[in-house]
Amino acid sequence: MSNIREKIEEVKKAAKKSRRINNILWFFVVGLVGLAFYLAYIASLATERAIEQEQIALYTATRNDSLMTVAVDSKQKILAVIEEADSDLWEQAKKANSVDSYSFYLKVTEGKKRNEEVKKAINELFDDEGYVQLVDSNGRTKFFEEKVKSDLGDFYVALQDRNVNTGVIGHSDFPRAGDKRGFSIKKGQAVKVLQEFQSGNSLWAKIGFKNR
């Protein structure tokens, strides 16, 4: 009888132990399942975040491409307007064909274009050469007044009609200086001073001019 009871107690203990093990295993399985769901949720969020970042990057790249296209188009339009304005200014300068018009063109365009063309046009305005008296021997009476001084040269305007000479009268370097027949400067006419000479108290200059 005693043996039977002992057997029954052992069976009860084994059953109780088995239930404990089953409970532990159940909680462990539930924990693993919960962890699996959590990890799946985290992975889903990461995937959604990656897709969102990819869409943002694609949108940004597309927008940047659009902005770049707009910027290039705008630059080309601005350059076209500048080119057209430059052409108009140049045509107006050539039409006026004067020191003032070419100087104004260079000032507005800052000499970035057509610099050589401007120099050529200026030289054609003063393709004759001769000598004139700028200031009388009294040192006070001026026959010419300075008009423009720039990289293109020094330009004076005649205050009265003046004859053009072959050299500087009274200067030792020009012993045969005299009137250059058929050449004269009219009042208000611009000349380009190429070189200045002192002759006594008077001031002379070698000039470029257009004979009229």
VEXGU-583094 format. One record per residue: x, y, z of N, C-alpha, C in turn. Coordinates in Angstrom, 2 decimals. Layout:
% residues N
<atom <X; Y; Z>; <X; Y; Z>; <X; Y; Z>> ...
END
This chain:
% residues 212
<atom <0.84; -1.21; 0.00>; <0.00; 0.00; 0.00>; <0.86; 1.25; 0.00>> <atom <1.90; 1.20; 0.77>; <2.84; 2.32; 0.87>; <3.50; 2.59; -0.46>> <atom <3.79; 1.54; -1.19>; <4.44; 1.70; -2.50>; <3.52; 2.39; -3.50>> <atom <2.25; 2.04; -3.42>; <1.27; 2.63; -4.34>; <1.17; 4.13; -4.11>> <atom <1.13; 4.51; -2.85>; <1.04; 5.94; -2.53>; <2.27; 6.69; -3.02>> <atom <3.40; 6.05; -2.84>; <4.63; 6.70; -3.29>; <4.60; 6.91; -4.80>> <atom <4.08; 5.88; -5.51>; <3.99; 5.98; -6.96>; <3.06; 7.11; -7.37>> <atom <1.93; 7.19; -6.64>; <0.95; 8.25; -6.94>; <1.58; 9.62; -6.73>> <atom <2.34; 9.77; -5.65>; <2.99; 11.05; -5.35>; <4.02; 11.41; -6.42>> <atom <4.72; 10.39; -6.87>; <5.72; 10.63; -7.91>; <5.06; 11.09; -9.20>> <atom <3.90; 10.42; -9.52>; <3.17; 10.80; -10.73>; <2.67; 12.23; -10.62>> <atom <2.15; 12.58; -9.41>; <1.66; 13.95; -9.22>; <2.79; 14.96; -9.38>> <atom <3.95; 14.64; -8.78>; <5.09; 15.54; -8.88>; <5.53; 15.70; -10.33>> <atom <5.55; 14.59; -11.06>; <5.96; 14.63; -12.46>; <4.99; 15.46; -13.29>> <atom <3.69; 15.28; -13.00>; <2.66; 16.04; -13.73>; <2.79; 17.52; -13.44>> <atom <3.03; 17.84; -12.15>; <3.18; 19.24; -11.76>; <4.39; 19.86; -12.43>> <atom <5.48; 19.11; -12.47>; <6.70; 19.60; -13.10>; <6.49; 19.80; -14.59>> <atom <5.74; 18.86; -15.18>; <5.46; 18.94; -16.62>; <4.64; 20.18; -16.93>> <atom <3.64; 20.47; -16.04>; <2.82; 21.67; -16.26>; <3.67; 22.94; -16.18>> <atom <4.60; 22.95; -15.22>; <5.49; 24.12; -15.08>; <6.33; 24.32; -16.35>> <atom <6.84; 23.19; -16.83>; <7.67; 23.27; -18.04>; <6.83; 23.75; -19.22>> <atom <5.59; 23.20; -19.29>; <4.70; 23.62; -20.38>; <4.38; 25.11; -20.29>> <atom <4.14; 25.58; -19.05>; <3.85; 27.01; -18.87>; <5.03; 27.87; -19.30>> <atom <6.23; 27.41; -18.88>; <7.44; 28.17; -19.25>; <7.61; 28.20; -20.77>> <atom <7.42; 27.01; -21.38>; <7.55; 26.93; -22.84>; <6.50; 27.80; -23.53>> <atom <5.30; 27.83; -22.96>; <4.22; 28.64; -23.55>; <4.57; 30.13; -23.51>> <atom <5.02; 30.57; -22.34>; <5.42; 31.98; -22.23>; <6.58; 32.30; -23.18>> <atom <7.50; 31.37; -23.32>; <8.65; 31.57; -24.20>; <8.19; 31.69; -25.66>> <atom <7.26; 30.78; -26.04>; <6.73; 30.80; -27.41>; <5.98; 32.10; -27.67>> <atom <5.15; 32.50; -26.68>; <4.41; 33.76; -26.82>; <5.38; 34.93; -26.97>> <atom <6.45; 34.92; -26.18>; <7.46; 35.98; -26.27>; <8.12; 36.03; -27.63>> <atom <8.45; 34.83; -28.15>; <9.07; 34.78; -29.48>; <8.13; 35.30; -30.55>> <atom <6.86; 34.91; -30.43>; <5.87; 35.39; -31.41>; <5.74; 36.91; -31.33>> <atom <5.68; 37.42; -30.09>; <5.59; 38.88; -29.92>; <6.81; 39.59; -30.49>> <atom <7.99; 39.01; -30.22>; <9.22; 39.60; -30.75>; <9.22; 39.58; -32.27>> <atom <8.72; 38.47; -32.83>; <8.66; 38.36; -34.29>; <7.75; 39.43; -34.88>> <atom <6.58; 39.64; -34.24>; <5.66; 40.69; -34.71>; <6.30; 42.07; -34.59>> <atom <7.01; 42.30; -33.48>; <7.66; 43.60; -33.27>; <8.74; 43.86; -34.33>> <atom <9.55; 42.81; -34.57>; <10.59; 42.95; -35.58>; <9.99; 43.17; -36.97>> <atom <8.89; 42.48; -37.24>; <8.21; 42.67; -38.52>; <7.68; 44.10; -38.65>> <atom <7.17; 44.64; -37.54>; <6.65; 46.01; -37.52>; <7.78; 47.02; -37.77>> <atom <8.91; 46.80; -37.09>; <10.08; 47.67; -37.27>; <10.57; 47.61; -38.72>> <atom <10.60; 46.40; -39.27>; <11.05; 46.24; -40.66>; <10.10; 46.96; -41.61>> <atom <8.80; 46.89; -41.31>; <7.81; 47.57; -42.15>; <8.01; 49.08; -42.10>> <atom <8.24; 49.61; -40.89>; <8.48; 51.05; -40.76>; <9.74; 51.47; -41.51>> <atom <10.79; 50.65; -41.40>; <12.04; 50.96; -42.09>; <11.84; 50.96; -43.60>> <atom <11.05; 50.00; -44.10>; <10.77; 49.93; -45.54>; <10.00; 51.16; -46.00>> <atom <8.97; 51.54; -45.21>; <8.19; 52.72; -45.55>; <9.07; 53.98; -45.54>> <atom <9.96; 54.07; -44.54>; <10.86; 55.22; -44.44>; <11.80; 55.28; -45.65>> <atom <12.31; 54.10; -46.04>; <13.21; 54.05; -47.19>; <12.49; 54.48; -48.47>> <atom <11.25; 54.00; -48.62>; <10.46; 54.38; -49.81>; <10.20; 55.89; -49.80>> <atom <9.87; 56.42; -48.62>; <9.61; 57.86; -48.50>; <10.86; 58.68; -48.85>> <atom <12.02; 58.24; -48.33>; <13.27; 58.94; -48.64>; <13.59; 58.88; -50.12>> <atom <13.33; 57.74; -50.73>; <13.58; 57.58; -52.16>; <12.69; 58.52; -52.97>> <atom <11.41; 58.63; -52.56>; <10.48; 59.52; -53.24>; <10.91; 60.98; -53.09>> <atom <11.37; 61.34; -51.87>; <11.85; 62.71; -51.63>; <13.06; 63.01; -52.49>> <atom <13.99; 62.04; -52.55>; <15.20; 62.22; -53.36>; <14.84; 62.38; -54.84>> <atom <13.89; 61.56; -55.30>; <13.46; 61.64; -56.69>; <12.80; 62.99; -56.99>> <atom <11.96; 63.45; -56.05>; <11.30; 64.74; -56.22>; <12.31; 65.88; -56.24>> <atom <13.29; 65.79; -55.31>; <14.32; 66.84; -55.24>; <15.15; 66.89; -56.51>> <atom <15.53; 65.70; -57.00>; <16.32; 65.64; -58.23>; <15.53; 66.21; -59.41>> <atom <14.25; 65.84; -59.48>; <13.40; 66.34; -60.57>; <13.24; 67.84; -60.48>> <atom <13.04; 68.34; -59.25>; <12.87; 69.78; -59.05>; <14.15; 70.53; -59.40>> <atom <15.30; 69.97; -58.97>; <16.58; 70.61; -59.29>; <16.81; 70.67; -60.79>> <atom <16.46; 69.57; -61.48>; <16.59; 69.56; -62.94>; <15.71; 70.63; -63.57>> <atom <14.50; 70.78; -63.03>; <13.57; 71.79; -63.56>; <14.12; 73.19; -63.32>> <atom <14.63; 73.42; -62.08>; <15.19; 74.73; -61.76>; <16.40; 75.04; -62.63>> <atom <17.23; 74.02; -62.86>; <18.42; 74.21; -63.70>; <18.01; 74.56; -65.13>> <atom <16.98; 73.89; -65.62>; <16.49; 74.18; -66.97>; <15.97; 75.60; -67.06>> <atom <15.21; 76.02; -66.04>; <14.68; 77.39; -66.00>; <15.82; 78.40; -65.95>> <atom <16.84; 78.10; -65.11>; <17.98; 79.02; -64.98>; <18.73; 79.16; -66.30>> <atom <18.95; 78.04; -66.99>; <19.66; 78.08; -68.27>; <18.85; 78.87; -69.30>> <atom <17.54; 78.61; -69.34>; <16.68; 79.34; -70.28>; <16.69; 80.84; -69.98>> <atom <16.62; 81.19; -68.68>; <16.62; 82.60; -68.30>; <17.93; 83.27; -68.68>> <atom <19.04; 82.57; -68.44>; <20.35; 83.13; -68.77>; <20.46; 83.37; -70.27>> <atom <19.98; 82.41; -71.06>; <20.05; 82.56; -72.51>; <19.20; 83.74; -72.98>> <atom <18.03; 83.92; -72.36>; <17.17; 85.04; -72.73>; <17.82; 86.37; -72.36>> <atom <18.43; 86.41; -71.17>; <19.11; 87.64; -70.73>; <20.26; 87.98; -71.66>> <atom <21.05; 86.95; -72.02>; <22.18; 87.18; -72.93>; <21.69; 87.66; -74.29>> <atom <20.56; 87.12; -74.73>; <20.00; 87.55; -76.01>; <19.58; 89.01; -75.97>> <atom <18.97; 89.42; -74.84>; <18.56; 90.82; -74.68>; <19.77; 91.74; -74.65>> <atom <20.82; 91.31; -73.91>; <22.05; 92.11; -73.83>; <22.69; 92.24; -75.20>> <atom <22.72; 91.14; -75.94>; <23.31; 91.15; -77.28>; <22.54; 92.09; -78.20>> <atom <21.22; 92.03; -78.10>; <20.39; 92.90; -78.94>; <20.60; 94.37; -78.57>> <atom <20.67; 94.65; -77.25>; <20.89; 96.03; -76.80>; <22.25; 96.53; -77.25>> <atom <23.26; 95.66; -77.17>; <24.61; 96.04; -77.61>; <24.61; 96.38; -79.10>> <atom <23.93; 95.56; -79.89>; <23.88; 95.80; -81.33>; <23.19; 97.13; -81.64>> <atom <22.11; 97.42; -80.90>; <21.40; 98.68; -81.11>; <22.29; 99.88; -80.76>> <atom <22.99; 99.78; -79.62>; <23.88; 100.87; -79.20>; <25.00; 101.09; -80.21>> <atom <25.53; 99.99; -80.71>; <26.63; 100.09; -81.67>; <26.16; 100.74; -82.97>> <atom <24.98; 100.37; -83.42>; <24.44; 100.97; -84.65>; <24.21; 102.47; -84.46>> <atom <23.72; 102.85; -83.28>; <23.50; 104.28; -83.00>; <24.83; 105.03; -82.94>> <atom <25.85; 104.40; -82.34>; <27.17; 105.03; -82.26>; <27.76; 105.23; -83.65>> <atom <27.63; 104.22; -84.51>; <28.16; 104.34; -85.87>; <27.38; 105.38; -86.67>> <atom <26.08; 105.45; -86.42>; <25.26; 106.42; -87.15>; <25.67; 107.85; -86.79>> <atom <25.91; 108.10; -85.50>; <26.36; 109.44; -85.07>; <27.81; 109.67; -85.50>> <atom <28.62; 108.61; -85.45>; <30.01; 108.64; -85.91>; <30.79; 109.83; -85.35>> <atom <30.85; 109.88; -84.03>; <31.56; 110.98; -83.36>; <32.29; 110.45; -82.14>> <atom <33.19; 111.28; -81.62>; <33.91; 110.91; -80.40>; <32.92; 110.67; -79.26>> <atom <31.92; 111.54; -79.17>; <30.93; 111.42; -78.09>; <30.16; 110.11; -78.18>> <atom <29.74; 109.75; -79.38>; <28.93; 108.54; -79.54>; <29.73; 107.28; -79.22>> <atom <30.98; 107.24; -79.67>; <31.81; 106.07; -79.40>; <32.23; 106.01; -77.93>> <atom <32.49; 107.16; -77.33>; <32.83; 107.20; -75.91>; <31.65; 106.74; -75.06>> <atom <30.45; 107.18; -75.45>; <29.24; 106.77; -74.72>; <29.03; 105.27; -74.84>> <atom <29.25; 104.74; -76.04>; <29.10; 103.29; -76.24>; <30.06; 102.51; -75.33>> <atom <31.31; 102.95; -75.27>; <32.29; 102.27; -74.43>; <31.93; 102.38; -72.95>> <atom <31.41; 103.53; -72.56>; <31.05; 103.74; -71.15>; <29.90; 102.82; -70.75>> <atom <28.90; 102.70; -71.60>; <27.73; 101.88; -71.29>; <28.08; 100.40; -71.29>> <atom <28.86; 99.97; -72.27>; <29.20; 98.55; -72.41>; <30.46; 98.17; -71.66>> <atom <31.13; 99.16; -71.04>; <32.36; 98.95; -70.28>; <33.47; 98.36; -71.15>> <atom <33.39; 98.62; -72.45>; <34.45; 98.21; -73.36>; <34.65; 96.71; -73.49>> <atom <33.62; 95.93; -73.15>; <33.76; 94.48; -73.17>; <33.70; 93.90; -74.58>> <atom <33.08; 94.65; -75.47>; <32.96; 94.17; -76.85>; <33.33; 95.28; -77.82>> <atom <33.72; 94.88; -79.01>; <33.96; 95.80; -80.12>; <35.03; 96.85; -79.82>> <atom <35.91; 96.57; -78.89>; <36.92; 97.57; -78.54>; <37.79; 97.92; -79.75>> <atom <38.18; 96.90; -80.49>; <39.02; 97.14; -81.67>; <38.23; 97.87; -82.76>> <atom <36.95; 97.55; -82.87>; <36.10; 98.23; -83.86>; <35.96; 99.71; -83.53>> <atom <35.84; 100.00; -82.23>; <35.73; 101.40; -81.80>; <37.02; 102.15; -82.12>> <atom <38.16; 101.55; -81.82>; <39.44; 102.20; -82.11>; <39.60; 102.47; -83.60>> <atom <39.19; 101.51; -84.41>; <39.28; 101.68; -85.85>; <38.38; 102.83; -86.32>> <atom <37.16; 102.87; -85.78>; <36.22; 103.94; -86.15>; <36.75; 105.31; -85.73>> <atom <37.35; 105.37; -84.53>; <37.92; 106.64; -84.05>; <39.07; 107.09; -84.95>> <atom <39.93; 106.15; -85.31>; <41.07; 106.50; -86.16>; <40.62; 107.02; -87.52>> <atom <39.53; 106.46; -88.02>; <39.01; 106.92; -89.31>; <38.45; 108.34; -89.23>> <atom <38.06; 108.74; -88.02>; <37.58; 110.12; -87.84>; <38.72; 111.12; -87.90>> <atom <39.94; 110.65; -87.65>; <41.10; 111.54; -87.56>; <42.24; 111.00; -88.43>> <atom <41.93; 110.72; -89.69>; <42.94; 110.08; -90.55>; <43.88; 111.07; -91.23>> <atom <43.64; 112.39; -91.08>; <44.60; 113.39; -91.55>; <45.46; 113.85; -90.37>> <atom <46.67; 114.31; -90.65>; <47.56; 114.78; -89.59>; <48.12; 116.15; -89.92>> <atom <48.39; 116.93; -88.87>; <48.96; 118.26; -89.03>; <49.30; 118.83; -87.67>> <atom <49.64; 120.14; -87.66>; <50.04; 120.80; -86.42>; <49.20; 122.06; -86.22>> <atom <48.76; 122.28; -84.99>; <47.98; 123.48; -84.67>; <48.47; 124.06; -83.35>> <atom <48.18; 125.35; -83.17>; <48.52; 126.02; -81.93>; <47.34; 125.90; -80.97>> <atom <47.59; 125.32; -79.80>; <46.53; 125.14; -78.81>; <46.35; 126.39; -77.95>> <atom <47.47; 126.98; -77.53>; <47.44; 128.16; -76.65>; <48.38; 129.22; -77.22>> <atom <47.92; 130.47; -77.22>; <48.69; 131.58; -77.76>; <49.96; 131.82; -76.94>> <atom <50.87; 132.61; -77.50>; <52.15; 132.88; -76.84>; <51.98; 133.68; -75.55>> <atom <50.81; 134.33; -75.36>; <50.59; 135.04; -74.10>; <50.26; 134.07; -72.96>> <atom <50.07; 132.79; -73.31>; <49.83; 131.76; -72.29>; <48.41; 131.73; -71.77>> <atom <47.56; 132.61; -72.27>; <46.19; 132.69; -71.75>; <45.13; 132.37; -72.80>> <atom <45.33; 132.82; -74.01>; <44.32; 132.64; -75.05>; <44.35; 131.20; -75.58>> <atom <43.23; 130.52; -75.43>; <43.12; 129.14; -75.91>; <42.42; 129.10; -77.25>> <atom <42.97; 128.33; -78.17>; <42.34; 128.13; -79.47>; <41.57; 126.80; -79.51>> <atom <41.93; 125.93; -78.57>; <41.26; 124.63; -78.45>; <40.99; 124.36; -76.97>> <atom <39.94; 123.61; -76.72>; <39.59; 123.25; -75.34>; <39.49; 121.74; -75.24>> <atom <40.05; 121.20; -74.15>; <40.02; 119.75; -73.98>; <38.58; 119.27; -73.85>> <atom <38.27; 118.21; -74.59>; <36.89; 117.69; -74.63>; <36.78; 116.37; -73.89>> <atom <37.56; 115.38; -74.33>; <37.51; 114.05; -73.73>; <38.93; 113.52; -73.58>> <atom <39.20; 112.92; -72.42>; <40.48; 112.26; -72.20>; <40.18; 110.84; -71.75>> <atom <40.56; 109.87; -72.58>; <40.23; 108.48; -72.28>; <41.29; 107.56; -72.85>> <atom <41.02; 106.26; -72.76>; <41.94; 105.27; -73.32>; <42.01; 105.39; -74.84>> <atom <41.01; 106.02; -75.42>; <40.99; 106.18; -76.88>; <41.88; 107.33; -77.33>> <atom <42.26; 108.20; -76.39>; <43.12; 109.33; -76.72>; <42.65; 110.62; -76.07>> <atom <43.40; 111.70; -76.34>; <43.04; 113.03; -75.84>; <42.39; 113.81; -76.98>> <atom <41.19; 114.29; -76.74>; <40.44; 114.97; -77.79>; <40.14; 116.41; -77.37>> <atom <40.33; 117.32; -78.32>; <40.07; 118.74; -78.10>; <39.06; 119.22; -79.14>> <atom <38.41; 120.33; -78.81>; <37.46; 120.93; -79.75>; <37.92; 122.36; -80.05>> <atom <37.84; 122.75; -81.32>; <38.30; 124.08; -81.74>; <37.33; 125.16; -81.26>> <atom <37.88; 126.22; -80.68>; <37.06; 127.35; -80.22>; <36.87; 128.38; -81.33>> <atom <37.63; 128.24; -82.41>; <37.52; 129.12; -83.57>; <38.14; 128.42; -84.77>> <atom <37.90; 128.94; -85.95>; <38.53; 128.37; -87.15>; <40.04; 128.51; -87.04>> <atom <40.77; 127.45; -87.41>; <42.23; 127.50; -87.33>; <42.83; 126.85; -88.57>> <atom <43.95; 127.41; -89.02>; <44.71; 126.80; -90.10>; <45.54; 125.64; -89.55>> <atom <45.80; 124.68; -90.40>; <46.65; 123.54; -90.04>; <48.02; 123.78; -90.64>> <atom <49.07; 123.51; -89.86>; <50.44; 123.74; -90.30>; <51.18; 122.43; -90.54>> <atom <52.31; 122.55; -91.24>; <53.14; 121.38; -91.53>; <54.09; 121.06; -90.38>> <atom <54.19; 121.96; -89.40>; <55.06; 121.76; -88.25>; <54.78; 122.82; -87.21>> <atom <55.61; 122.85; -86.17>; <55.46; 123.81; -85.08>; <56.28; 125.05; -85.42>> <atom <55.60; 126.16; -85.62>; <56.28; 127.41; -85.97>; <57.08; 127.90; -84.77>> <atom <58.35; 128.24; -85.05>; <59.23; 128.73; -83.99>; <59.94; 127.63; -83.23>> <atom <59.73; 126.38; -83.62>; <60.38; 125.25; -82.95>; <61.55; 124.78; -83.81>> <atom <62.68; 124.53; -83.16>; <63.90; 124.17; -83.89>; <63.78; 122.86; -84.66>> <atom <62.88; 122.00; -84.24>; <62.71; 120.72; -84.94>; <61.93; 120.87; -86.24>> <atom <61.35; 122.05; -86.44>; <60.54; 122.26; -87.65>; <60.96; 123.57; -88.34>> <atom <62.15; 123.59; -88.91>; <62.66; 124.83; -89.51>; <61.85; 125.30; -90.72>> <atom <61.14; 124.42; -91.36>; <60.38; 124.79; -92.56>; <58.87; 124.74; -92.31>> <atom <58.48; 124.85; -91.06>; <57.05; 124.79; -90.74>; <56.31; 125.94; -91.39>> <atom <55.13; 125.64; -91.91>; <54.31; 126.67; -92.53>; <52.89; 126.18; -92.70>> <atom <52.12; 126.95; -93.40>; <50.72; 126.62; -93.59>; <50.57; 125.36; -94.45>> <atom <49.70; 124.45; -93.99>; <49.40; 123.25; -94.77>; <48.20; 123.59; -95.64>> <atom <48.49; 123.98; -96.86>; <47.46; 124.52; -97.74>; <46.33; 123.51; -98.00>> <atom <45.14; 124.05; -97.97>; <43.97; 123.22; -98.24>; <43.45; 122.47; -97.03>> <atom <44.12; 122.66; -95.88>; <43.69; 121.95; -94.67>; <43.39; 122.97; -93.57>> <atom <42.27; 122.80; -92.91>; <41.90; 123.72; -91.83>; <40.96; 123.02; -90.84>> <atom <40.84; 123.64; -89.69>; <39.94; 123.15; -88.64>; <38.83; 124.18; -88.46>> <atom <37.59; 123.71; -88.41>; <36.46; 124.60; -88.23>; <36.08; 124.70; -86.75>> <atom <35.48; 125.82; -86.40>; <35.03; 126.03; -85.03>; <34.07; 124.90; -84.62>> <atom <34.32; 124.34; -83.44>; <33.49; 123.25; -82.94>; <33.93; 121.87; -83.40>> <atom <34.95; 121.82; -84.28>; <35.43; 120.54; -84.78>; <36.34; 119.86; -83.76>> <atom <36.19; 118.56; -83.62>; <37.03; 117.80; -82.68>; <38.30; 117.34; -83.37>> <atom <39.39; 117.34; -82.61>; <40.68; 116.84; -83.10>; <41.26; 115.91; -82.03>> <atom <42.15; 115.04; -82.47>; <42.82; 114.12; -81.55>; <44.26; 114.56; -81.38>> <atom <44.64; 114.88; -80.15>; <46.00; 115.34; -79.88>; <46.92; 114.12; -79.80>> <atom <47.91; 114.10; -80.69>; <48.85; 112.98; -80.75>; <50.13; 113.27; -79.97>> <atom <50.54; 114.55; -79.97>; <51.77; 114.93; -79.27>; <51.77; 116.44; -79.04>> <atom <52.24; 116.88; -77.88>; <52.28; 118.31; -77.58>; <53.71; 118.84; -77.67>> <atom <53.83; 120.13; -78.06>; <55.13; 120.78; -78.19>; <55.05; 122.17; -77.55>> <atom <56.11; 122.54; -76.85>; <56.21; 123.89; -76.30>; <57.09; 124.70; -77.24>> <atom <56.57; 125.85; -77.68>; <57.35; 126.74; -78.55>; <57.30; 128.13; -77.94>> <atom <58.35; 128.49; -77.20>; <58.32; 129.74; -76.44>; <57.26; 129.63; -75.35>> <atom <56.35; 130.59; -75.32>; <55.26; 130.54; -74.34>; <53.99; 129.90; -74.91>> <atom <54.04; 129.55; -76.17>; <52.85; 128.98; -76.81>; <52.89; 127.45; -76.76>> <atom <51.71; 126.85; -76.85>; <51.59; 125.40; -76.82>; <51.02; 124.92; -78.14>> <atom <51.74; 123.97; -78.76>; <51.33; 123.41; -80.04>; <51.06; 121.92; -79.87>> <atom <50.46; 121.35; -80.90>; <50.20; 119.91; -80.85>; <50.16; 119.33; -82.26>> <atom <50.66; 118.12; -82.35>; <50.43; 117.33; -83.56>; <49.07; 116.68; -83.38>> <atom <48.23; 116.81; -84.39>; <46.86; 116.34; -84.24>; <46.46; 115.39; -85.37>> <atom <45.46; 114.58; -85.05>; <44.75; 113.82; -86.06>; <43.42; 114.52; -86.26>> <atom <42.98; 114.67; -87.50>; <41.73; 115.39; -87.76>; <41.13; 114.93; -89.08>> <atom <39.93; 115.36; -89.33>; <39.27; 115.07; -90.61>; <39.13; 116.40; -91.34>> <atom <39.80; 116.50; -92.49>; <39.75; 117.75; -93.24>; <38.36; 117.96; -93.82>> <atom <37.86; 119.18; -93.70>; <36.52; 119.50; -94.19>; <36.58; 120.50; -95.34>> 
END
